[in-house]
Amino acid sequence: MLSWHHLLLCSLLICGLYLLFAFPLTTFAARSSSTTDLASAMTTAARRQASATPLESHVGTVLPGEQLWHGVSDYLFGANDASWAWSAQNMGNNPAIAATVKAADIPLIRTPLTETDAQARVRAVEQAGAHCLGILPLNLQEAQTIVQALGNQCLLYELGNEPDTAISATSYAGLWNQIVPALRHLDSQALFIGPVVAFPDLHYIQTFLQLAQSAGNPPDVVSWHMYPCTNQSASWCLSQGVNSYATAAQQVQGVIQQVLGHALPLAITEWNDNWTPIATPQEGDPAFMTRFTQDSLRTMMTAGITIATQFDLASNAGGGHLDMVTPATGQARPQLNAMAALIQATRTGTVPPPGSSPSPTPLPTQPILPIQPTLNQTQMNCLLDPTCWVQQAIANLAQSIAQGIMNLLTPLITWLIQNPANFISQTPPALTYQNATVQTVVQLALTVVDAALAVLVIVMGYTVMVGEQWGLSLSRIGDLLPRLALAFLAAHVSLWLIQWFIDFNNMLCLAIIQTTDLTILTQTVKSVLTFTIAQNGWLLFLLGLLLGGMTLLLGWQMLIRLAFLIFLISIAPLGLLCFALPYTQPWGKLWLSNFTTTVFVQFFQITTLSVGGMLVAHLFPATNALWQVLTLLVCSAVFFLVLHLPSMLRHWALSGVAAQAGAAATNAVGAVGSYALDVLPRLLALL
């Protein structure tokens, strides 16, 4: 039986553990060392002295190291140096890559920075002769260490990378208002860029600007990412896709003017034709990549974009099909050659009109028109063959179903991830401990706890009063009093304890999302749902639908988890009160085990998804059907494991506790009956 000294020591131990872990994790939770986050390294400006002198950008802001070439910012021709973990050969260990990039005269390189590799990243950018655009982690201490260590070597920073895939605009703005003022105080010459969203999400950008402006910390540049030709044909891409940069720039600048009352420089810090890991046929066409690259940059010129960094240089991004340099050999690919040719034309003021190219690579000079559908002989024969016609009709129906699922999921997932009620990667406080209905039910449960405590106190009081006369031992009552007091206290602070557990889980989930690359897996899932039967076959199509169904099941499972967690929160005072008596303690353990398992199973599932995403990212050596099958099988295996994690944890964590609770129920009934038969007649006689 527990004594007062034991209980006091346990209480002090719990408080000490909370102070030891809670406060450091509050800082750690904001960490954003994502493998897709792109931050910066440094540069030397000496090689451009003969070309131009730094001038004001389109909106009158002088960016560090920026030059205007006949009215065009040279930072428009930047590129990304993504994670070195994606490729054995990269800018950090292959001098041939840096030499190729330097020969192309790339003026700005965006690269990820952490405490451990910031200096190496800076040296790599210096070797390529470029300026640095660094992306900082969403952690104040680590960001301060990086900025202080680099000094004037890097004066352009983005904070985080695509936060809209993991946290709300409100949460990101909160981190911005915490981190950026301290960094500006540390380095007054540095400029800070945000919100680095995955696409020009006007609502996210507007919310961020409003909160940053209200705190007196507006960004120096507004940034977003664009991949306008994803899942589109080559003809649509060249005729309409490249024009979307101008539309986005106009809309974003309109939001900036509305919130701030003045313009800001605009940055597209990731762009290419296609973000998916599935290479498109046109990406292997040098003429298409040249035309797309130069038309995209010319559109950005006319749209007033100040910074644009292509994704990416040589990191085996997207299985290598997004790279401008072959990592193993350091050889330039058509996209880099096209950019280098346009750089020289811009410097000399001889930029050709859209649809043509300064590159010697032959390109079509006439606008590409949409291909008109025609029927070949095979298709004509299929119309005359009933079996073939039925098969084609079934294929078209199945494809329509898949596209419908995709059209339904895309806006739903986007809305959910950006909504404060996001229950996939977080446990929303607004639906749990901050919910008014939940708080009302908890107050009702506390009323029951208070009533139960009153009954127990009355019974123990009568027992003390008449116990000696009846020969009852009073030592056990002395042992029960501290347990009863602690259980009563725990029941009344249950909402605070629940808040700590849920916030702790959210910190862990956010840390693992930003440390790994959960977006790789989600992007892969999105891309496989766009497979066509004609191009990929029934096997890939069915595997894609299976993966889509498992994705929906995961969402449903997360929703059930949230509902069960709300129920456990509502009865928390009763569950904690069960620790007051030895006979009811197993029921308290059962509640506590269910609660902790339900809360933290989300962290284990998110971790599994993130690790699975990293595994999928390393299975991109080729773009044939076998690779696609392997990718789908790995994704399906990851989702299968994630879906079974709750049952596995329930079996490991709760099987013994449930058995104890059942035995406790039987013992409690027997003990209560025996006590009643012994005490109640004597109480009645006394009355």
Secondary structure as UniProt FT lines:
FT   HELIX           4..28
FT   TURN            29..30
FT   TURN            35..36
FT   HELIX           46..48
FT   TURN            49..51
FT   TURN            58..59
FT   TURN            64..65
FT   STRAND          68..69
FT   TURN            70..71
FT   STRAND          72..73
FT   HELIX           74..77
FT   STRAND          78..80
FT   HELIX           84..86
FT   TURN            91..93
FT   HELIX           95..103
FT   TURN            104..105
FT   STRAND          108..112
FT   TURN            115..117
FT   HELIX           118..127
FT   TURN            128..129
FT   STRAND          131..136
FT   HELIX           140..150
FT   HELIX           151..153
FT   STRAND          156..159
FT   HELIX           163..165
FT   HELIX           169..186
FT   TURN            188..189
FT   STRAND          191..197
FT   HELIX           202..214
FT   TURN            215..216
FT   STRAND          221..226
FT   TURN            228..231
FT   HELIX           234..239
FT   HELIX           241..243
FT   HELIX           244..260
FT   STRAND          266..271
FT   HELIX           281..284
FT   HELIX           286..303
FT   STRAND          307..310
FT   HELIX           317..320
FT   TURN            321..322
FT   TURN            327..329
FT   HELIX           334..348
FT   TURN            354..355
FT   HELIX           377..384
FT   HELIX           386..418
FT   TURN            420..421
FT   HELIX           429..431
FT   TURN            432..434
FT   HELIX           436..470
FT   HELIX           475..492
FT   HELIX           494..515
FT   TURN            516..517
FT   HELIX           518..528
FT   TURN            529..530
FT   HELIX           533..570
FT   HELIX           572..577
FT   HELIX           578..580
FT   TURN            582..584
FT   HELIX           585..617
FT   HELIX           625..686
//
